[in-house]
Amino acid sequence: MKPNILWICTDQQRYDTIGALGYTHVSTPNIDHLVESGTAFTHAYCQSPICTPSRASFLTGMYASAVHVNGNGLEYFPDSPRLVTKLFADAGYDCGLIGKLHLASASQGIEPRTNDGYRYWQYSHAPRDDWPVGHDYADWVRTNGSVLADLVPDPDGVSPGLHQTTWCAEKTIDFICQQREQPWLASVNIYDPHPPFNAPREYRDMFDPAQMPGALFRDSDLIEQEQLAYADFQSQVRRPEELDINNRYYSLEKDSPYGQGDVRLLQAAYVAMIKQVDDQLGRILDALEGSGQRDNTIVIFTSDHGEMLGDHGLIQKGCRFYEGLVRVPLIFSWPGHIEAGLRSDALVELSDKAPTLLQLVDEEVPDYMTGKSLLPILIGDASPNYHRDFVRCEYYDALQASDGTFATMYRDQQYKLVVYHGRSYGELYDLEEDPDEFDNQWETPAFTAKRAELMKSSFDASTLAMDRGPRRIGPI
């Protein structure tokens, strides 16, 4: 029988938050186990720095602009192209959705579904009680004797036993342990470490804010963000010690001895959420092992985009393309089939996941997919040092404002170029000399020729990624 697929996608998790990959501020033994038993891509980039277009991209193997899904809060997701989960369902897989999907707006109830291929459907866009029935997580909380709307405002956070991350694990275990004759695909979309940064107190108490690393920040960042003030962003620009992280949205303690604006408090809450995710991942992997299915299951761990976390004076997400926001975890594990303990520094896009999964199970990759399969690296047939010449990321008027932003990122092995289309100012970083992206060379005379070269390459890449419409079938 073909292998099962356990596809775990957290929400808003940066690339630099995994113990086995060098992060020392949180213990992640279960994610670490996947790293040690599989292949980790250390330079994986999302195709949009916000949720819906990023998910549209990795679920179709195309850029969000080619799918015509460029922002959050959309009325619907188009019927074409088909999601990779629908392709798996058509190939005989039993597909299940647990948690978030976010291909269309969930502001007034369950988001309208496209032909997604999911037979098992346990939906929770966010840990909110937005409508009376049909929010599967909120209904589950009610069956356990509580009301989610009463729990969320608690400064101690929702208890681990009633937390959405725990609910995701419960429903995933239910799905993978069901009796069936065919292979399965579980798409598990945990909401954390997305705002509000309100992990249960039991987890927050594990982390001392004073021990957190602090943000990547220089005073010059405020000048840089002032230059970029026209670009849509969801948070205010502040020095890290002045960030307003103790308002109603973040639910953090106002009496912290580290200061109401200390970004280290935010970082501690953020890694507390990751710790809880790791614990629940451990439960899922134990159930998979206990059911005897681990050796025939491909496990993927990833996220849809990152989080600024105070870097350069910013929190949350929006139209920026710093590494902390656009670079995410990507791990594949399948004992005996995928290279174990391999770390690949190759440039990778999340759009590469869909064709990779199809090839791993010997299914045909549709010709409309622009993602490039990672299979040769995963099975040891190609060097882990190279996959792509460049990666791209897009942000197209996602807030749908009259003066909304249109921007693209082009990143090759050494340089990152960000073009804010219709504007005269952009960003250019030499990542070999300036990996933390402090020195914008956009207006530096010595980089004029390099900027022009990269703009030409970025324009070519954008044009070649466009949706060219119906298939050509004749000469005229």
N, C-alpha and C positions, 0 to 999 in steps of 0.2 A: 504494500500500500504506500502511496505517496506520503511524504512527511507532513505532519501538522505544522501550523505556524502560530506562534504566540508573539504578537506584535504589541509591545508596550510602549506607549508614547506619553511622556509627562508633558506638562504645559509650562513653558517659560523657563526651562532649565538650561543654564549656561554649560558650556563645554568643560569648564574648569572646576567641576564640583564632584569629582569621583576620586576616591582614595587611591585606587590602583593606578590612576593616571597622574598622580603627583599632588593631589589636593590633600592637605594635612589637617583641615579644620573640621572635618566630619568623617565618621567611620561609615563606610558603605560596603560591608562584607559581601552582600548578595550581588550588587552590581559588580563588585570586584571579581566575584566568581565567574560572571559572564565574560569579563575581560580576560581572565586567566584561561577560560575554557574556549575562547573564541577569538575573533578578530575585532580590534577596536580601531576606528578611523578617527584620528585626532584632529583632522582638519575638514570636518563635515559642515557644510553651510546650508542654511535654509534659503528658499527662493523668495521669501518675503519676511520682513521683521514683525509681522502681525499674524494673528491666528488663521483666519479663513483662507486667504490666498496661499499661505504656506501649506495648509492641509490640502487645499485643492491641487497644489503642485505635486506633493508626494503621493497623493492617492490616484493621480492620473499619469504620472511620469512626464508631465509637461510643465512649462512655465505658467504661472497664474494668468498672465496677460493673454496667453494663447487659449486658455480655457474661458477667458472673459469673466474671471472672478477675481476682482482686485481689491476688495475691501471687506470689512466686517459688517454685520447687520443687513445682509442682502435678502431680497424678497424670496429668492429660490436659487437652487443650484441647477444648471442646465442639464438636460437629459444626455447630452453628448459633450465630451467623450465619456465613456463608461469608466466608473471607478475600478481600480484594480481588484477590489473586493467582489464586484459583480463578475469580473472575469474569472475569479476563483470559484464563485458560486456556479457559474456556467460550466466550469471544469469538474464539477462534482463535489466541491468542498462545502461543508456545513459552516457557514460564517456567522459569527456573533459579534455584536457591538456592546461594549460595556463602558459607560461613562460618556465623555464628550464626543461630539462629532463636529459641530460648528462649521458646516458648509453653507448654512443660511442662518437667518436671524432666529434667535430663541428668546426674543424679548417679550413675546406674548403667549408663550406656550411651547410645546415641542416643535422644534424646527421642521419645516416641510421636508419630507424625505424625497430624495431622488431614487432611481432604481439602483439601490446600493448593494443588493445581494445578501443583506443580513437576514437570517432566519430568527436568530436569537437577538432580542432587542431590550437592553437594560440601559435606559437613557438618563443622563444627568449632565446638563450643560455646565452647571455651576452649583456650588453648595448654597442654593437659595430656594426658598419656598414660594415660587412665583405664581403658581396656579393650583387650584384645589386638588385635582387628581391627575395622574398620568406622568408626574415627575417621579420616576421610579425610585430614585434615592430618597426623596422626601417621603414617599409612601412607605418605604422600608423603615425609615426612622419612626413613622407613626405606628407601624406594626410592632416596633420595639418599645412602645409606650411613651414616646416623646414627640414633640412638635419641633421641626427644624427651625421655624421662625422664632421660637423661644430660645433656642440654643445658640444661634449665630451671634447675638449681641453680647454674650457672656465674655468678659475679658479673659477668662481662662481658656477660651476656645471650645470648640466641640470636642467632647471626650474621644479618646482613641476608639472606643468600642462603637461609637455612632458616627465616626468621621467618614466623609465620602471616600477617602483613600481605602479605608477598611471595607466599605461597601463594595468598591471596585474589586478588591481581592475576593470577597465572598462570592460575588456573582461570576467572577472569572473561574474560580474553583468549581462552582456549580456547572458551568458550561463545559469545561475541559473533562469533567468526570462523567458526563452523560454517556449513556450507551449509544453507539452508532456504528454503522458499517463503513462509513466513508471518512476521509481525513477532514480535519477542521481547521479553521482560521479564527483566532480570537483577537479582535482589535480592542485593546484595553487602553482607554484614554483617561488617565488620572488627571484631575484638575490642578493639583499642586505641582511645583511650587509657585503657582500663579497668585497674585494678590486676591483677597486680602492676606497679608502675611501673618496669619493667626493660627499657627500650629497649636495643638493642645499644650497646656502648660507643662504636662509631663515631659514633653519633648523640648519645649523652650528652656526648661530648667537644666537640660543637659549641656547647654552652651553658654559660656561666659562671653558677653559682648566684648569685654576687654581683650579677649584672646583672638578676636577676629582680625583679619589682615587690613581692614580699611579699604578705601576706594582708590582707584587710579585717578589722581586729580592734581592739577596745577592751577595756580591762579589764572594762567593764560586760557584755561578751559572756558571761563566765563566770557572772555572776549570772543572766543571761537563760537560759543553757543549764541552770542548776540548776533554774530554774522549769519548764523543759520536760523535765526528766529522765525523766518518765513516758512520753515519746514514743519509740517504737522508733527506734534509730539504730545504724548498723554500726560507728561509730568512737568513740573516747574523746574527751571534751572536754578540750582543753589550750590553753594559750597557744601561738601558732605556734612559738616557739622551744623548746617542750617536746614537740611532737608526736613520737610514736614512729614515725618513718618508716624507721628502719634495722633493723627486725626481719626475720625470714625472709620475710615477705609481700612486702616491697617490694624486696629485693635491691639496696639501694643501699650505696655505700661507707661503711664505718664510720669511716674515717680522714679524712673530709671536713674541710677547714680551716674550713668554715662552721658546724660544730657538728652533732652527731648529730640534733638536733631542729630544725634550721633548715628552715623550710617552703620556703625558696628552693631548697633541694636537690630537694625534691619537685616544685616548679614546673618546674625545669630538666629533670627526668626526664619530666615530663608533656608539655612542649612538644617534647622529643626524639621522643616517640612520634608527636606530631602531624606533625612534620617527616617522619618515615618514611612516615606515611599519605599525606602530600602527594606525596612522591616516587613512591609506587606508583600513586597516582591519575594522575600524569602518564603513567606507562607505559600505563595503561588508556586514557586519552584519546588517546594517540598511536596505539594499536592501533585504536581506533575510527575515528580520522581516516584511518589508513592503509588500512583496509578499505573506505573510501568510504561509511561509514554515518553520519558525524557529523551531516550536515544533516537526516537523517531520524530522529534519536534525541533524545528528551527525557532530559536528565540531571538528577537530583536529588541534592543533597548535604545530609545531615542527621545527627542523632544521636538516641538514644532518651531521654536525660536528661543532666544535667550532672554536675559534681563540685564538692564544697565547696572542696577545694584549700587548706585552712587558714582560709578565711573564717569569721569568728565562732568560731574555735577548733575547727572541725570538718574532718574529711577523709572522703572517700567519699560515701555516700548514705544515705538512710533517710527517716524521717518528719520532714522539714523542707521549707520551701518558699521558701528564699532564692533570689534570681535566679540565682546561679551553679549551682544544682542543677536548677531547673525551666525555665530558658530555654536554648534550643539553636540551633545554626545551621539555617537552612532556605533553600536556594537552588534555583531552577529555571532551566534553560538549554535553549533550543531555537532555534537560529539562524533568524531570519526569521519566527518565530512568537510567541516570548515576548519581552516588552520587554527590551532590553539595557541594562545599566548602571543599572537602577532599584533604589533602596533604599526599601523600604516599612517604615515604623514602625508600621503597623497591628497591633493585637492579633490574633494568629493561634494556632490550636491545631494540634497534630500530627494530630488527628482530621480536619482539613480536607484532608489529603493524598489520602486514598482517593477522595472525590468529585471532587477536582481532576483526578486522573489519568484517571478515567473520562470526565469531560467533555472533557479534552484530546484524547482519541481518539474522541470522539463515541459513547460508550457510555452507556447509561441508568444513572442513579444510583439504587440501591434506596431505597425510601422509609423504610427503617429506619435509614439512616445519619443521624446528627445532625451530622456534620461539614458545614461550609459551604464550597463550592467557591471556590477562589481564582482561578478562570479569568478573571473580569472584570478583576482587577488585572493578571494576567499578560499579557493581550492589549491592555491600555490602554483598556478600556471602563469602568473605575471608578477613582476616586481611590485612590492608594496609601496615603493617610493614614487610611483607615478600612476595617475589615472586620467587626469584632465590637465589641459594647459591653463584653464581658468575656470572660475565659478562666477555666477551672476546672482544678484538679488534685486528685487523690484519693489517699488512703492508707488502706486498710481492713484492719486486722489482718493485715498482710502476713507477719508472723513467726508467726502462728497460735499465739501465746502466750495463756495464760489471761487475761492482763491486757493483751492487745495493743491497739494504738492505732487509733482511727478518727478521721480528720481530713480536712478539705477546705479548699482554697484558692479564694478568689474574688478576682480582680484586675480592676479596671476601669482607666480611663485614668489615674486619680490614686492610688487606694488599693488596698492589698492586705490582705485579711482572711483569717486562718487560724483555723479553729474546730477545737479538739480535743474531739470529741463525748464527752459524759459527764464533762467536766472543767470547772473554773471559770476556767481561765486560757487565754488565746489570744494572738494577735498581730494588730496593726493598724498598718500603716505608711502614712504619707503620702509616696508615692514622688516627688512633686514637690519637697518640702522635704527629704526624707531618702532619696535614691536608693540609698544603701548599706545601708539597713535596720538602722540602729543604735538608733533611738528607737521602741520599742514603745509605742503609744498606747492599748493595750487598756484600761488602768485609768485613763487620764487623763480627768478629769471633762469637759473641753472637747470630748472626742470621744465622749461617751456617745451622743448622738443619731446621729452618723454610724455608730457601731458597730452600733446597732440597725437602722438603715437597710440597712447592708451585710449584716447577718445575715439580714434578711428577703429581700434579693435573692439571697443565696447559697442559702437554703433553697428559694426558688422554683426556682432553676436546677437544684438537685439533684433536686427532685421531677420537674421536666419532663424530666430526662435519664434517668429510670428506665426499665427494661424493662417494658412494659405487657402482655407476654404475647401469647397468640394474637390474630390479627387478628379484629376484630369483623365478622361477616357478616350479622347480623340484628338486629331490634329486641329480641328476648328470647332 
